[in-house]
Amino acid sequence: MTTIEPRPATTGSGSAATSGPSASPPPSVPLRRWLALVAVAVGTFAMVTAEQLPMGLLTPIGGAFDVSEGRAGLMVTVPGLVASAAAPLLPVLIGRRDRRTVLIALLGLMAAANLLSVLAPNFTVLLASRFLVGIGIGGFWALAAGIAVRMVPDAFVGRATAITFGGATAANVLGVPAGTLIGEFGSWRTAFATVGGLALLVVAALMVLLPSLPATEPVRLRSLTQQFRNRAVRAGVLTTFLLVGGHFAAFTFVSPVLQDVSGIGHGMVGPLLLVFGATGILGNFLAGAVVGRDVRKVVMVIGLLLALVLGLFPLVGTGVAGGIVLLVGWGLAFGGVPVSVQTWILQSAPREQAEAATALNTSVFNLAIALGALVGGLIVDAATLSAALWTGAAVGLLTTLTVWRVRGTSSA
């Protein structure tokens, strides 16, 4: 088994320090490393899909256990909240244990949790399985987020991070439609079994491809609190909370928005969400290609795009064509969020504290999903779907203004 050693210190420009008059070209990255990153990306896809899978299966699950759809929604709330707690705490608890071993164990835990979901005799057992899923999600995201910076030289970190988070981006928009489709052809238990099976395949791939990842510096509780003293990290975490929370305040209700605002038939929602997912993946890689040059500029553009798309939806998206065009723009904008906010954190935190900073950011990411959906629901109940869209637009604009202010006062 090979071991990844810490990368050499970098100069202020982000390149490996050199002693000659001109920097040598970056070394090539072995194919095995890229394949390992792809396997991690599939792992994040499986994890995020497992978290959001019940969204498209609430009705059949509620019917199977005779619970309301509102109560069935706890299957999404529970893992989200658990993940937000597990993300910062698990890196502390595992100390110096090999990150390769822990990642594989967390995927195994998620697979076992989905098996428990398949076999659940009642709703209480099903919620217990979702609790375990939350541990897996929070821990896996917290550790996987920092892998790219250790697997490749600095020149390739943006591309590697885009690959790693491509799985999360795809799951955010493809996981629910795919799970719903499997549930329609089989049953909701079949959908859970499929995700669990995918996790086992990733376990096998990581055992073959991923080298040993010994901890360069164990994460301690004080390491987490120290991140708030770093102004750039603090700003990055706030940016994550705003972008993700604003998006999910609106995206949680994308299906009724497409039907009630744009007049799109129910049968077209699933295929259009797949289109949303494809443009999201494109946005992820477009952002990954340029984010290393000026991460704040990329984040400001994303915030403006989200504000523009969500703000125009109630005005221009009132027809089928307008709704589809704006949905594509929405996917393109949000697709760049995960890789951009993670790059911000990696650039802001000292190298020896990168794992602590990414754990903190992962916690906030999951918390923003839960709170964004909650706030959006309250707004929809109290006002209209359009109000939720305008709220997301306002938060996107607030993100851009916040980053613009930070740009003039600190550097990552």
C-alpha positions as CSV (number, residue, x, y, z in Angstrom):
1,M,0.0,0.0,0.0
2,T,1.4,3.4,-0.9
3,T,1.2,6.4,1.4
4,I,0.6,10.0,0.5
5,E,3.1,12.3,2.1
6,P,2.4,15.9,2.9
7,R,3.0,18.2,-0.1
8,P,5.9,20.7,0.0
9,A,5.3,24.2,1.2
10,T,4.1,26.6,-1.4
11,T,5.0,30.1,-2.2
12,G,2.5,32.9,-2.1
13,S,1.4,32.2,-5.6
14,G,0.4,28.7,-4.7
15,S,3.2,26.9,-6.6
16,A,5.7,24.6,-5.1
17,A,8.8,26.5,-3.9
18,T,11.7,26.2,-6.2
19,S,15.3,27.3,-5.9
20,G,16.0,28.0,-9.6
21,P,15.4,31.3,-11.4
22,S,12.2,29.9,-13.0
23,A,9.7,27.4,-11.6
24,S,9.7,23.9,-13.1
25,P,6.6,22.6,-14.8
26,P,4.2,20.8,-12.4
27,P,4.7,17.0,-12.3
28,S,2.2,14.8,-14.0
29,V,-0.5,13.0,-11.9
30,P,-0.6,9.2,-12.2
31,L,-3.8,7.8,-13.6
32,R,-4.4,5.8,-10.4
33,R,-4.7,9.1,-8.5
34,W,-7.4,10.4,-10.9
35,L,-9.3,7.2,-10.7
36,A,-9.1,7.3,-6.9
37,L,-10.6,10.8,-7.0
38,V,-13.4,9.6,-9.3
39,A,-14.1,6.8,-6.8
40,V,-14.4,9.4,-4.0
41,A,-16.7,11.4,-6.2
42,V,-19.0,8.4,-6.7
43,G,-18.8,8.0,-2.9
44,T,-20.0,11.6,-2.3
45,F,-22.7,10.9,-4.9
46,A,-23.9,7.9,-3.0
47,M,-23.8,9.7,0.3
48,V,-25.7,12.8,-0.8
49,T,-28.2,10.6,-2.7
50,A,-28.8,8.6,0.5
51,E,-29.5,11.8,2.4
52,Q,-32.0,13.2,-0.1
53,L,-33.5,9.9,-1.4
54,P,-36.7,10.1,0.7
55,M,-37.7,13.4,-0.9
56,G,-39.2,11.6,-3.9
57,L,-40.5,8.6,-1.8
58,L,-42.4,10.3,1.0
59,T,-45.9,9.2,-0.2
60,P,-45.2,5.4,-0.6
61,I,-43.1,5.3,2.7
62,G,-45.8,7.2,4.6
63,G,-48.4,4.8,3.2
64,A,-46.4,1.8,4.2
65,F,-46.1,2.8,7.8
66,D,-49.3,4.8,8.1
67,V,-47.6,8.1,8.8
68,S,-48.2,11.6,7.3
69,E,-46.0,12.9,4.6
70,G,-45.0,15.7,7.1
71,R,-43.8,13.1,9.6
72,A,-42.1,11.1,6.9
73,G,-40.1,14.2,6.1
74,L,-38.2,13.6,9.2
75,M,-36.2,11.1,7.1
76,V,-34.6,14.1,5.5
77,T,-34.4,16.3,8.5
78,V,-32.7,13.8,10.8
79,P,-29.7,12.9,8.7
80,G,-29.2,16.5,7.8
81,L,-29.0,17.6,11.4
82,V,-26.9,14.6,12.4
83,A,-24.5,15.3,9.5
84,S,-24.0,18.9,10.6
85,A,-22.9,17.7,14.0
86,A,-20.9,14.7,12.8
87,A,-18.9,16.8,10.3
88,P,-16.9,18.8,12.9
89,L,-16.8,16.1,15.6
90,L,-15.8,13.0,13.8
91,P,-12.4,14.3,12.6
92,V,-11.7,15.1,16.3
93,L,-12.8,11.6,17.4
94,I,-10.7,9.6,14.9
95,G,-7.5,11.4,15.8
96,R,-4.5,10.1,13.7
97,R,-6.3,7.2,12.2
98,D,-5.7,6.6,8.5
99,R,-8.3,8.7,6.5
100,R,-8.5,5.9,3.9
101,T,-9.6,3.4,6.5
102,V,-12.2,5.9,8.0
103,L,-13.6,6.8,4.5
104,I,-14.1,3.1,3.7
105,A,-15.7,2.5,7.1
106,L,-18.1,5.4,6.7
107,L,-19.2,4.1,3.4
108,G,-19.7,0.7,4.9
109,L,-21.8,2.3,7.7
110,M,-24.0,4.0,5.1
111,A,-24.5,0.7,3.2
112,A,-25.5,-1.1,6.5
113,A,-27.9,1.8,7.3
114,N,-29.6,1.4,3.9
115,L,-29.9,-2.3,4.5
116,L,-31.6,-1.5,7.8
117,S,-33.9,0.8,5.9
118,V,-34.8,-2.0,3.5
119,L,-35.6,-4.4,6.4
120,A,-37.2,-1.8,8.7
121,P,-40.4,-3.2,10.2
122,N,-41.7,0.1,11.4
123,F,-41.1,3.9,11.1
124,T,-39.0,4.1,14.3
125,V,-36.4,1.6,13.0
126,L,-36.4,3.5,9.7
127,L,-35.6,6.8,11.5
128,A,-32.8,5.0,13.4
129,S,-31.3,3.9,10.1
130,R,-31.5,7.5,8.9
131,F,-29.6,8.6,12.0
132,L,-26.7,6.3,11.0
133,V,-26.9,7.7,7.4
134,G,-26.3,11.2,8.9
135,I,-23.1,10.1,10.7
136,G,-21.8,8.6,7.4
137,I,-22.7,11.7,5.4
138,G,-21.1,14.2,7.8
139,G,-17.9,12.2,8.4
140,F,-17.4,11.3,4.7
141,W,-17.9,14.9,3.5
142,A,-15.6,16.3,6.1
143,L,-12.8,14.0,5.2
144,A,-13.3,13.7,1.5
145,A,-13.4,17.5,1.1
146,G,-9.7,17.7,1.9
147,I,-8.5,14.8,-0.1
148,A,-7.9,16.7,-3.4
149,V,-5.3,18.9,-1.9
150,R,-3.3,15.9,-0.7
151,M,-3.7,13.8,-3.9
152,V,-2.3,16.1,-6.5
153,P,0.2,19.0,-6.9
154,D,-1.1,22.6,-6.5
155,A,-1.5,23.1,-10.2
156,F,-4.2,20.4,-10.3
157,V,-6.0,21.1,-7.1
158,G,-8.9,23.0,-8.7
159,R,-9.5,20.2,-11.2
160,A,-9.2,17.5,-8.5
161,T,-11.6,19.4,-6.2
162,A,-14.1,19.8,-9.1
163,I,-14.0,16.0,-9.6
164,T,-14.5,15.3,-5.9
165,F,-17.4,17.6,-5.6
166,G,-18.8,16.7,-9.0
167,G,-20.4,13.7,-7.2
168,A,-22.1,15.9,-4.6
169,T,-23.3,18.3,-7.3
170,A,-24.7,15.4,-9.4
171,A,-26.4,13.9,-6.3
172,N,-28.0,17.2,-5.3
173,V,-29.9,17.3,-8.6
174,L,-29.9,13.7,-10.0
175,G,-30.2,11.6,-6.8
176,V,-33.9,12.4,-6.1
177,P,-35.2,11.8,-9.6
178,A,-33.1,8.6,-10.0
179,G,-34.4,7.3,-6.6
180,T,-38.0,8.2,-7.5
181,L,-37.7,6.4,-10.8
182,I,-36.3,3.3,-9.1
183,G,-39.1,3.4,-6.6
184,E,-41.7,3.6,-9.4
185,F,-40.3,0.6,-11.1
186,G,-39.8,-1.4,-8.0
187,S,-40.5,-0.1,-4.5
188,W,-39.1,2.4,-2.0
189,R,-37.2,-0.5,-0.4
190,T,-35.6,-1.2,-3.8
191,A,-34.4,2.4,-4.0
192,F,-32.7,2.2,-0.6
193,A,-31.1,-1.2,-1.5
194,T,-29.7,0.3,-4.8
195,V,-28.0,3.1,-3.0
196,G,-26.6,0.7,-0.4
197,G,-25.3,-1.5,-3.2
198,L,-23.6,1.5,-4.9
199,A,-21.8,2.3,-1.6
200,L,-20.4,-1.3,-1.4
201,L,-19.1,-0.9,-5.0
202,V,-17.3,2.3,-4.0
203,V,-15.9,0.5,-0.9
204,A,-14.3,-2.0,-3.2
205,A,-13.0,0.7,-5.5
206,L,-11.4,2.7,-2.7
207,M,-9.7,-0.4,-1.3
208,V,-8.0,-0.9,-4.6
209,L,-7.3,2.7,-5.7
210,L,-7.0,4.9,-2.7
211,P,-3.5,5.1,-1.1
212,S,-3.0,5.4,2.6
213,L,-3.8,8.9,3.9
214,P,-2.2,9.3,7.4
215,A,-3.3,12.3,9.3
216,T,-0.7,15.1,9.0
217,E,-2.1,16.8,12.1
218,P,-4.9,15.4,14.3
219,V,-8.0,17.6,14.5
220,R,-8.7,18.9,18.0
221,L,-11.7,20.8,19.3
222,R,-9.5,23.9,19.7
223,S,-8.6,23.6,16.0
224,L,-12.3,24.0,15.1
225,T,-12.7,27.1,17.3
226,Q,-9.5,28.5,15.9
227,Q,-11.0,28.6,12.4
228,F,-13.3,31.4,13.5
229,R,-10.3,33.6,14.3
230,N,-9.2,33.3,10.7
231,R,-11.1,36.1,9.0
232,A,-11.0,34.5,5.5
233,V,-12.2,31.1,6.8
234,R,-15.0,32.9,8.7
235,A,-16.0,34.7,5.6
236,G,-15.9,31.5,3.6
237,V,-18.1,29.7,6.1
238,L,-20.6,32.6,6.0
239,T,-20.6,32.4,2.2
240,T,-21.4,28.7,2.2
241,F,-24.3,29.3,4.6
242,L,-25.8,32.1,2.5
243,L,-25.4,30.4,-0.9
244,V,-26.6,27.0,0.1
245,G,-29.4,28.2,2.4
246,G,-30.7,30.6,-0.2
247,H,-30.7,28.0,-2.9
248,F,-32.5,25.4,-0.8
249,A,-35.1,27.9,0.4
250,A,-36.2,27.9,-3.2
251,F,-35.0,24.6,-4.7
252,T,-36.9,22.5,-2.1
253,F,-40.1,23.6,-3.9
254,V,-38.7,23.4,-7.5
255,S,-41.4,20.8,-8.5
256,P,-44.4,23.0,-7.5
257,V,-42.6,26.1,-9.0
258,L,-42.3,24.4,-12.4
259,Q,-45.9,23.3,-12.3
260,D,-47.7,26.2,-10.7
261,V,-45.5,29.1,-11.9
262,S,-44.3,27.9,-15.3
263,G,-47.3,25.7,-16.1
264,I,-45.1,22.6,-16.8
265,G,-46.9,19.3,-16.6
266,H,-46.1,16.9,-13.8
267,G,-44.7,14.3,-16.2
268,M,-42.0,16.7,-17.4
269,V,-40.7,17.6,-13.9
270,G,-38.4,14.6,-13.6
271,P,-36.8,14.9,-17.0
272,L,-36.3,18.7,-16.4
273,L,-34.6,17.9,-13.1
274,L,-32.2,15.7,-15.0
275,V,-31.5,18.7,-17.3
276,F,-30.9,20.8,-14.2
277,G,-28.5,18.1,-13.0
278,A,-26.6,18.1,-16.3
279,T,-26.1,21.8,-16.3
280,G,-25.2,21.7,-12.6
281,I,-22.3,19.3,-13.4
282,L,-21.2,21.6,-16.2
283,G,-21.3,24.5,-13.8
284,N,-19.2,22.5,-11.3
285,F,-16.4,21.9,-13.9
286,L,-16.5,25.4,-15.3
287,A,-16.1,26.9,-11.8
288,G,-13.4,24.3,-11.0
289,A,-11.4,25.5,-14.1
290,V,-11.2,29.1,-13.1
291,V,-11.8,29.2,-9.3
292,G,-8.1,28.9,-8.5
293,R,-7.4,32.2,-10.2
294,D,-9.8,34.4,-8.1
295,V,-12.2,32.4,-5.9
296,R,-14.0,35.6,-4.6
297,K,-14.8,36.8,-8.1
298,V,-16.2,33.3,-9.0
299,V,-18.4,33.4,-5.8
300,M,-19.7,36.9,-6.6
301,V,-20.6,35.8,-10.1
302,I,-22.5,32.8,-8.7
303,G,-24.3,34.9,-6.2
304,L,-25.4,37.4,-8.9
305,L,-26.5,34.5,-11.3
306,L,-28.6,33.0,-8.5
307,A,-30.1,36.4,-7.7
308,L,-30.9,37.0,-11.3
309,V,-32.4,33.6,-12.1
310,L,-34.5,33.4,-8.9
311,G,-35.6,37.0,-9.1
312,L,-36.8,36.7,-12.7
313,F,-38.5,33.3,-12.2
314,P,-41.9,34.8,-11.0
315,L,-41.7,37.4,-13.8
316,V,-40.2,35.7,-16.8
317,G,-40.6,32.0,-15.9
318,T,-44.4,32.1,-16.2
319,G,-44.4,30.1,-19.4
320,V,-42.9,26.7,-20.3
321,A,-40.0,28.1,-22.4
322,G,-39.1,30.8,-19.8
323,G,-39.2,28.3,-17.0
324,I,-36.9,25.9,-18.8
325,V,-34.4,28.5,-19.7
326,L,-34.3,29.9,-16.1
327,L,-34.0,26.3,-14.7
328,V,-31.0,25.7,-16.9
329,G,-29.4,28.9,-15.6
330,W,-30.2,27.9,-12.0
331,G,-28.5,24.6,-12.4
332,L,-25.4,26.2,-14.0
333,A,-25.1,28.7,-11.2
334,F,-25.6,26.4,-8.2
335,G,-23.4,23.7,-9.8
336,G,-20.4,25.9,-9.1
337,V,-21.2,26.4,-5.4
338,P,-19.6,23.3,-3.8
339,V,-16.2,23.5,-5.6
340,S,-16.1,27.3,-5.1
341,V,-16.8,27.4,-1.4
342,Q,-14.4,24.4,-0.8
343,T,-11.6,26.1,-2.7
344,W,-12.2,29.3,-0.6
345,I,-11.7,27.2,2.6
346,L,-8.6,25.4,1.3
347,Q,-7.0,28.7,0.2
348,S,-7.9,30.4,3.5
349,A,-6.9,27.8,6.1
350,P,-3.3,27.0,7.0
351,R,-2.3,23.7,5.3
352,E,-2.0,21.8,8.7
353,Q,-5.5,22.9,9.6
354,A,-7.2,22.3,6.3
355,E,-9.1,19.2,7.6
356,A,-10.5,21.1,10.5
357,A,-11.6,24.0,8.3
358,T,-13.3,21.7,5.8
359,A,-15.0,19.8,8.6
360,L,-16.4,23.1,9.8
361,N,-17.5,24.1,6.4
362,T,-19.2,20.7,5.8
363,S,-21.1,21.1,9.0
364,V,-22.4,24.6,7.9
365,F,-23.2,23.2,4.4
366,N,-25.5,20.5,5.8
367,L,-27.0,22.9,8.4
368,A,-27.8,25.4,5.6
369,I,-29.7,22.7,3.7
370,A,-31.9,22.0,6.7
371,L,-32.5,25.6,7.7
372,G,-32.9,26.8,4.1
373,A,-35.6,24.2,3.4
374,L,-37.3,25.1,6.8
375,V,-37.3,28.8,6.1
376,G,-38.5,28.3,2.5
377,G,-41.4,26.1,3.8
378,L,-42.4,28.7,6.3
379,I,-42.4,31.4,3.6
380,V,-44.4,29.2,1.2
381,D,-47.0,28.5,3.9
382,A,-47.3,32.1,4.9
383,A,-47.1,33.7,1.5
384,T,-46.5,32.2,-2.0
385,L,-44.0,30.2,-4.0
386,S,-42.8,33.4,-5.6
387,A,-41.9,34.8,-2.2
388,A,-39.6,31.8,-1.6
389,L,-38.0,32.4,-5.0
390,W,-37.5,36.1,-4.2
391,T,-36.0,35.2,-0.8
392,G,-33.5,33.0,-2.5
393,A,-32.7,35.9,-4.9
394,A,-32.2,38.3,-2.0
395,V,-29.8,35.9,-0.3
396,G,-27.8,35.5,-3.5
397,L,-27.5,39.2,-3.8
398,L,-26.5,39.5,-0.1
399,T,-23.8,36.9,-0.7
400,T,-22.3,38.9,-3.5
401,L,-22.3,42.1,-1.5
402,T,-20.8,40.3,1.5
403,V,-18.0,38.8,-0.6
404,W,-17.4,42.2,-2.3
405,R,-17.0,43.8,1.2
406,V,-14.6,41.0,2.3
407,R,-12.6,41.4,-0.9
408,G,-11.6,44.9,0.2
409,T,-10.6,44.0,3.7
410,S,-8.9,40.6,3.7
411,S,-7.3,38.0,1.5
412,A,-7.6,34.2,1.5
